[in-house]
């Protein structure tokens, strides 16, 4: 079985446009295709934006606060974005 080179495992949205006072967590994402559904204003677009922001931090909203847990070529990464600042950990070590 081949693994995908990038796989999001968990995304925590603490603050984002539309979710200024409370966020949400999406866990148990699988490699390949994930189906996201829900009523209006449930966070579907915010989740899509969060994935974009975690991949390209310079596109993140100024007041966004989120954390992404992902694997890249079997290495565990953590990406933190907080009010325009990004930090990274590779296998638990600052990167």
Secondary structure, DSSP 8 states (H G I E B T S, - for coil): ----SEEEEEEEEEEBTTBSS--EEE----SS------STTSSHHHHHHHHHHHHSGGGS-TT-EEEEEEEETTEEEEEEEETTEEEEEETTEE-
